[in-house]
Amino acid sequence: MDERTAGIDLASEEHRLLVVDGEGRRVEQRRIAHSEEGIVALVRRLRELKLARVAIERPNGLVVDRLLEAGIAVVPVHPNQLAAARDRYRSGGGKSDGFDAYVLAELARTDMHRFHVREPDSDETRALRALTRARDDLVGQRVALANQLRAQLDCSWPGAARIFAEVDSPIALCFLERYPSPEDARQLGEKRLAAFLARNGYSGRRSASQLLQRLREAPTGRTGELESEARRQIVLGLVAALKPIVEQIKLLTSQIRGAIDQHPDGPIFRSLFRDPKSVVTAAELAAEIGDRRERYDSRARLEARAGQSPVAIESGKKKVAGFRWACNKTLRDAVAVLADASRKHNPWANDIYQRARARGHDHPHAIRILGRAWLRIIWRLWHDHTTYNPNRHGNLQRLVADQG
């Protein structure tokens, strides 16, 4: 039977489908509207063609989910791999959506030794991934808005940016909402500040007098009446934008904590952290690694996916190891957080980090070396469905014995 493969080039409004037979001849080519009717028609047509697999330049998304739900084998192709393959099928330098669909279909036909069929994660993992990525997006918005707020305060109200540790903390935002300019705080004394702190549940260690001293020791801005009022309104606007984001981040963190506790692999990733507050990083590791063990049939595959292993570059006598850019960046960041946190309390982790620094590596490189070592442990725990137990960590116990 003639084995057919297809490629789909995704777009926001219209997708391009191209189907080839076992000899690479074009069987069908069409445009698919990004609508419910269009996607239903796409799935129906692909079923009629009895395709072996469909290549697509994305590992997830609505179209991928619908294809997987219909039982159609999906082959994700990284954009870098697609870009590198284009020259195999053209003599000029042109590019079009239809051509990309053809290249994808051909890669699914001829290069399956380079790719893997997409295996969907469980509903629990996908829900956890949605929560952690949404929180990460909100944190990015919070950081951007907090930087803008800090810049405004540095121009006209520097003390308000320094009175509390973080300008985007709930207590700092409440303070700025009540005292958005120096004029609003003109009558602020120790008793009024103490009452304000009590009303808003301040849990810091500094007294009202210490905080007031911080406020008054800061430089005084010099702005005219109109500029001062303008900056006051800007501060109020930024505070109004930040408060719901901070609250939603708190809510999402609580939901993530519940989701990771209910996740089958939750105990594995929670066991890697000593601090219970590290729940978000543990959840990111579980969500980004996923729960399909066959996806990472070797440690090297997981290390590469997490961006912890270097890329070898060899040409003649030149042989160097380069930074791996093509990876899951969210997973890379989570591994870096684990590595950086562990070196501060785990003798084995600190030893790997310090030896890397002694060889001349900078901090980020040393963290990647330690992260790669952690991934070897994680890969074994993940495949064995067991939690991390320091007493069974041979290298850690040998190091502790030697130090004792």
MARDO-927720 format. One line per field, with one value per residue (C-alpha): x, y, z; residue in one letter; residue number from 1. Coordinates in Angstrom, 1 decimal, m for minus. Layout:
<sedos>
X: c(X ...)
Y: c(Y ...)
Z: c(Z ...)
aa: c(a ...)
i: c(NUM ...)
</sedos>
This chain:
<sedos>
X: c(0.0 1.3 2.2 1.2 2.5 1.5 2.9 0.9 2.2 0.3 m0.8 m3.1 m6.0 m5.2 m3.2 m1.5 m1.9 0.2 0.1 2.7 2.7 5.5 7.5 7.3 4.6 2.2 m1.2 m3.2 m2.7 m5.2 m5.8 m7.5 m9.3 m8.5 m12.1 m14.1 m15.5 m12.0 m10.4 m13.3 m12.9 m9.1 m9.4 m12.1 m9.9 m6.8 m8.7 m10.0 m6.5 m5.3 m2.1 0.9 1.7 1.5 4.6 3.9 6.2 4.9 4.8 1.5 m1.5 m5.1 m4.5 m2.1 m4.5 m7.3 m5.2 m4.0 m7.6 m8.6 m5.8 m3.6 0.1 1.8 5.5 6.8 9.6 11.7 11.9 15.7 15.4 12.8 15.0 18.0 16.0 14.6 17.7 17.4 14.2 14.9 17.5 16.6 16.1 12.3 10.0 6.3 3.7 3.0 6.7 7.1 4.2 5.9 9.2 7.4 5.6 8.9 10.7 7.9 8.4 12.2 13.6 11.7 14.9 15.5 12.1 9.6 5.9 4.2 2.9 0.5 1.0 m1.7 m4.4 m2.8 0.5 m1.1 m3.1 0.0 1.9 m0.9 m0.8 3.0 3.3 0.5 2.1 5.5 3.8 2.3 5.6 7.1 4.4 4.8 8.6 8.1 5.5 7.5 10.5 8.4 7.0 10.5 11.7 8.9 9.5 13.3 12.4 10.1 9.5 12.7 11.9 8.7 10.8 13.1 10.8 10.0 12.1 10.2 8.3 5.7 5.0 1.4 2.4 4.4 1.5 m0.9 1.5 1.8 m2.0 m2.4 0.8 1.5 3.5 5.6 2.7 0.3 2.8 3.5 1.6 2.8 4.4 5.4 1.9 0.1 2.6 2.2 m1.5 m1.2 1.1 m1.4 m4.4 m2.6 m1.1 2.6 4.7 8.2 10.8 11.3 9.4 7.5 10.3 12.9 10.7 10.0 13.7 14.3 11.7 13.1 16.8 16.2 17.0 14.2 12.9 12.6 9.6 7.2 3.6 2.3 5.0 4.5 0.7 1.5 3.9 1.4 m1.3 1.3 2.2 m1.5 m2.0 0.9 m0.2 m3.7 m2.2 0.1 m2.2 m4.5 m1.4 0.2 m3.0 m3.4 0.2 m0.6 m3.8 m2.0 0.7 m1.9 m3.5 0.0 0.6 m2.6 m2.0 1.6 0.4 m2.2 0.1 1.4 5.0 4.6 6.4 9.4 10.0 9.0 11.6 14.4 13.8 14.3 12.3 8.6 8.3 10.0 6.7 6.6 10.0 9.1 5.9 7.8 10.1 7.2 5.2 8.0 9.5 6.1 5.0 5.8 8.9 9.5 10.0 13.4 14.7 18.2 19.7 21.4 18.0 16.7 19.9 19.8 16.1 16.8 19.8 22.3 24.5 26.8 26.7 29.9 31.4 34.2 35.9 39.4 41.6 39.0 36.9 34.9 31.7 29.1 26.1 22.9 20.3 17.7 16.0 13.0 13.9 11.3 12.8 16.3 15.4 13.8 16.9 19.1 17.0 17.3 21.1 21.6 19.5 21.0 24.6 23.9 22.9 23.9 27.7 27.7 26.1 28.4 31.4 30.5 29.9 33.1 35.2 33.6 34.5 38.1 38.5 37.7 34.1 31.9 28.8 26.2 28.4 29.1 25.3 24.8 27.4 25.6 22.2 23.4 24.5 21.0 19.3 21.1 19.6 16.2 16.1 16.8 14.2 11.7 12.0 12.1 9.1 11.1 11.7 15.1 16.7 20.0 20.9 20.8 22.8 26.1 28.3 26.8 27.4 31.0 31.7 30.2 32.2 35.4 34.7 33.9)
Y: c(0.0 3.5 5.3 8.9 11.7 15.3 18.6 21.5 25.0 26.8 30.5 32.7 32.7 30.1 26.9 25.1 21.4 19.3 15.5 13.4 9.7 7.2 8.4 12.0 12.9 15.6 14.1 17.0 20.6 22.9 25.9 25.4 28.2 28.5 28.0 25.2 24.3 24.3 22.2 19.7 19.4 19.0 16.2 14.5 14.7 13.4 10.4 9.8 9.9 7.3 9.1 7.5 10.7 14.5 16.8 20.2 23.0 23.0 20.5 21.7 24.0 23.7 22.1 19.6 18.7 18.1 15.9 13.8 13.6 12.1 9.5 11.0 10.6 14.0 14.6 17.9 19.5 22.2 25.5 25.2 21.8 23.0 26.0 23.7 21.4 24.0 24.1 20.3 21.0 24.3 25.8 29.4 31.3 31.5 30.6 30.2 28.6 26.0 25.2 24.8 22.4 20.4 20.3 19.2 16.4 15.2 15.2 13.0 10.7 10.4 11.5 9.7 8.4 12.0 12.7 11.2 10.9 13.2 11.4 13.6 14.1 13.3 15.9 16.5 17.4 19.7 21.5 21.9 23.3 25.8 27.0 27.4 29.1 31.5 32.4 32.9 35.3 37.3 37.4 38.9 41.6 42.3 42.8 45.1 47.2 47.3 48.6 51.4 52.2 52.3 54.6 57.0 57.0 57.6 60.8 62.3 60.2 58.0 57.3 55.5 53.1 52.3 52.2 48.5 45.7 45.3 48.1 45.6 43.9 44.1 46.4 48.7 48.9 49.8 52.5 54.0 53.9 55.9 58.1 58.3 61.6 63.5 66.0 63.2 62.1 65.5 64.9 61.3 60.7 57.6 57.1 57.4 55.0 52.5 52.6 52.2 49.1 47.6 48.1 46.5 43.5 44.5 41.4 42.9 43.1 46.9 49.2 52.3 54.6 52.6 52.7 56.4 57.0 55.2 57.4 60.6 59.8 59.2 62.1 64.6 65.0 68.4 68.6 71.5 71.5 70.1 67.5 66.4 65.9 64.0 61.7 61.2 60.0 57.7 56.1 55.5 54.0 51.7 50.6 49.9 47.8 45.9 45.1 42.6 41.0 40.4 39.0 36.6 35.4 34.6 32.7 30.8 29.8 28.4 26.5 25.2 23.9 21.9 20.6 19.4 17.7 15.8 15.0 11.4 12.6 15.4 13.6 13.0 16.6 18.0 15.7 17.6 20.7 21.3 24.6 24.0 27.4 25.9 24.4 26.5 25.3 21.7 22.1 23.6 20.6 18.2 20.1 20.7 17.2 15.7 12.2 10.2 8.2 7.1 10.7 10.7 7.2 8.4 10.9 12.7 13.5 15.1 17.0 18.5 19.3 21.3 23.1 21.7 19.9 21.8 21.7 20.2 22.3 20.6 21.8 20.6 21.1 23.3 21.5 23.6 23.2 25.9 27.0 25.2 27.7 25.3 23.9 24.2 27.6 27.2 23.9 25.3 28.1 25.6 23.4 26.4 27.4 23.9 23.9 27.3 26.5 23.1 24.3 26.3 23.3 20.1 19.3 17.2 20.0 22.6 20.4 20.1 23.9 24.8 22.5 24.0 27.5 26.3 25.2 28.8 28.5 31.5 31.2 30.5 27.8 26.2 26.2 24.4 21.8 21.2 21.2 18.5 16.4 16.9 15.9 12.5 12.0 13.3 11.0 7.9 8.9 9.7 6.4 4.5 6.4 7.0 10.2 11.7 10.3 11.9 8.7 6.7 9.3 7.5 10.4 12.6 10.1 9.4 13.1 13.5 10.6 12.0 15.4 13.8)
Z: c(0.0 m0.9 2.3 2.3 4.5 4.9 6.0 7.5 7.6 10.3 10.3 12.3 9.7 7.1 7.1 4.1 3.7 1.3 0.9 m0.9 m1.7 m1.0 m4.0 m3.1 m5.7 m4.6 m4.0 m2.7 m1.7 m0.2 2.1 5.4 7.2 10.9 12.0 13.5 10.1 8.5 11.2 11.2 7.4 7.8 10.2 8.1 4.9 6.6 7.9 4.4 3.0 5.6 6.2 7.9 9.7 9.5 10.0 11.7 12.8 16.3 19.2 20.6 20.0 19.0 15.6 17.1 19.9 17.4 15.2 18.2 19.4 16.0 16.3 13.6 14.1 14.4 13.9 15.4 13.3 15.0 13.0 12.7 11.2 8.7 7.8 7.3 5.0 2.6 0.5 m0.2 m2.2 m4.0 m6.4 m5.7 m2.5 m2.5 0.4 0.6 2.9 0.3 m0.1 3.7 3.8 1.0 2.9 6.0 4.2 2.6 6.0 7.4 4.4 4.3 7.7 10.3 11.8 12.9 14.4 16.8 16.6 19.1 22.2 24.1 27.8 30.3 31.1 34.5 33.0 30.3 33.0 35.1 32.1 31.3 34.9 35.2 31.8 32.5 35.8 34.1 31.6 34.5 36.3 33.2 33.1 36.8 36.4 33.4 35.2 38.5 36.5 35.1 38.5 40.0 37.3 37.9 41.7 41.2 39.3 41.9 45.0 45.6 49.2 48.3 46.2 49.1 52.1 51.5 50.1 46.8 45.1 43.8 47.1 48.4 51.2 48.9 46.4 49.2 50.4 46.9 46.4 49.6 49.2 45.4 45.7 48.4 48.7 49.8 52.5 53.9 57.1 57.4 60.8 62.9 64.4 61.1 59.4 62.3 61.9 58.1 58.6 61.1 58.7 55.8 57.7 57.4 58.4 57.9 60.6 60.6 62.9 61.7 62.9 60.8 57.7 58.2 58.5 55.2 53.6 54.8 54.1 50.4 48.0 47.3 43.8 42.2 40.0 39.0 40.0 36.6 36.3 39.9 39.3 36.0 37.8 40.6 38.1 36.4 39.7 40.5 37.1 37.4 40.9 39.6 36.8 39.2 42.0 40.1 38.5 41.8 43.2 40.1 40.5 44.1 43.0 40.3 42.7 45.0 42.1 41.0 44.5 44.4 40.9 41.6 44.8 42.8 39.9 39.8 39.3 41.9 44.7 42.4 41.6 45.0 46.6 44.8 46.8 50.5 50.6 50.4 48.7 45.6 44.5 41.3 40.0 40.9 38.9 36.0 35.9 36.0 33.4 30.9 31.1 30.8 31.7 28.5 29.5 25.9 24.9 26.7 26.2 27.1 29.5 26.7 25.0 28.2 28.8 25.2 25.5 28.8 27.2 29.6 27.2 24.8 21.0 19.5 16.7 14.7 11.6 10.6 13.6 15.3 18.0 20.5 22.5 22.0 23.9 23.1 21.9 20.6 23.7 25.9 27.6 30.4 31.3 31.1 33.5 36.0 35.9 36.5 39.6 41.0 40.4 41.9 45.0 45.6 45.6 48.8 50.9 49.1 49.4 46.2 44.2 45.7 44.9 41.2 41.1 42.8 40.7 37.5 38.7 39.5 35.9 34.8 34.0 34.8 37.0 34.2 32.7 36.1 36.8 33.5 34.4 37.7 36.0 33.7 36.7 38.3 35.1 35.2 38.6 37.6 34.5 36.6 39.3 36.7 34.9 38.2 39.6 42.8 44.9 45.6 48.8 49.8 51.8 48.6 46.6 46.4 45.2 47.9 50.7 49.6 49.6 53.1 54.3 52.9 54.5 57.8)
aa: c(m d e r t a g i d l a s e e h r l l v v d g e g r r v e q r r i a h s e e g i v a l v r r l r e l k l a r v a i e r p n g l v v d r l l e a g i a v v p v h p n q l a a a r d r y r s g g g k s d g f d a y v l a e l a r t d m h r f h v r e p d s d e t r a l r a l t r a r d d l v g q r v a l a n q l r a q l d c s w p g a a r i f a e v d s p i a l c f l e r y p s p e d a r q l g e k r l a a f l a r n g y s g r r s a s q l l q r l r e a p t g r t g e l e s e a r r q i v l g l v a a l k p i v e q i k l l t s q i r g a i d q h p d g p i f r s l f r d p k s v v t a a e l a a e i g d r r e r y d s r a r l e a r a g q s p v a i e s g k k k v a g f r w a c n k t l r d a v a v l a d a s r k h n p w a n d i y q r a r a r g h d h p h a i r i l g r a w l r i i w r l w h d h t t y n p n r h g n l q r l v a d q g)
i: c(1 2 3 4 5 6 7 8 9 10 11 12 13 14 15 16 17 18 19 20 21 22 23 24 25 26 27 28 29 30 31 32 33 34 35 36 37 38 39 40 41 42 43 44 45 46 47 48 49 50 51 52 53 54 55 56 57 58 59 60 61 62 63 64 65 66 67 68 69 70 71 72 73 74 75 76 77 78 79 80 81 82 83 84 85 86 87 88 89 90 91 92 93 94 95 96 97 98 99 100 101 102 103 104 105 106 107 108 109 110 111 112 113 114 115 116 117 118 119 120 121 122 123 124 125 126 127 128 129 130 131 132 133 134 135 136 137 138 139 140 141 142 143 144 145 146 147 148 149 150 151 152 153 154 155 156 157 158 159 160 161 162 163 164 165 166 167 168 169 170 171 172 173 174 175 176 177 178 179 180 181 182 183 184 185 186 187 188 189 190 191 192 193 194 195 196 197 198 199 200 201 202 203 204 205 206 207 208 209 210 211 212 213 214 215 216 217 218 219 220 221 222 223 224 225 226 227 228 229 230 231 232 233 234 235 236 237 238 239 240 241 242 243 244 245 246 247 248 249 250 251 252 253 254 255 256 257 258 259 260 261 262 263 264 265 266 267 268 269 270 271 272 273 274 275 276 277 278 279 280 281 282 283 284 285 286 287 288 289 290 291 292 293 294 295 296 297 298 299 300 301 302 303 304 305 306 307 308 309 310 311 312 313 314 315 316 317 318 319 320 321 322 323 324 325 326 327 328 329 330 331 332 333 334 335 336 337 338 339 340 341 342 343 344 345 346 347 348 349 350 351 352 353 354 355 356 357 358 359 360 361 362 363 364 365 366 367 368 369 370 371 372 373 374 375 376 377 378 379 380 381 382 383 384 385 386 387 388 389 390 391 392 393 394 395 396 397 398 399 400 401 402 403 404)
</sedos>
